[in-house]
Amino acid sequence: RSIEAYHQTILQGFATFAHRSGGIALDAEDVREQLLVVFGSDHGLCGSYNEILAEEVAAHCQAQTGPQTGPQTGATPRLLCIGAQMNDALRDQGLAPEAVLLPPASADGIGRLAGDIVTRLAQLSHGQALHRLGVTLAFTQRGEHGLREPVTQRLLPLQPSLLQREQRW
């Protein structure tokens, strides 16, 4: 229940921000450039973690460059890779990351990595509004029977449902 209450607080914060700022452009049709941030592992004994995720990323990139339908830009997304081993797995799929960042070695490194990613986003936006930049995250999550499954999840533009405030506060 505590996590759900925290989640609701975050969603209300998003909605308040959107309301106070006069709204945020959320139309995926406005996206001019795609960035795919791929989170790999540089730890040993992780099995085929990076290879499985690299295959998913390759399929995602292929879908993005397919026929122009919906919010696709028709261009291959730019790749930002987290982890040297993930970089190797992506290159085996014929993908060339624009940059490779080191994964955090401890909890203290998470802030450093987040700052590096935000800096890259700011550079890619060229001082323009971020609603022109589409950002997708690629990672693995726990699946059935304890197995890992690859996931690609859109981060930007934000889902409109995140910013709709309740009628009554």
Summary of the structure (lengths in Angstrom):
residues: 169
radius of gyration: 17.4
end to end distance: 19.8
largest distance: 52.5
contacts: 456
relative contact order: 0.21
helix: 44%
strand: 20%
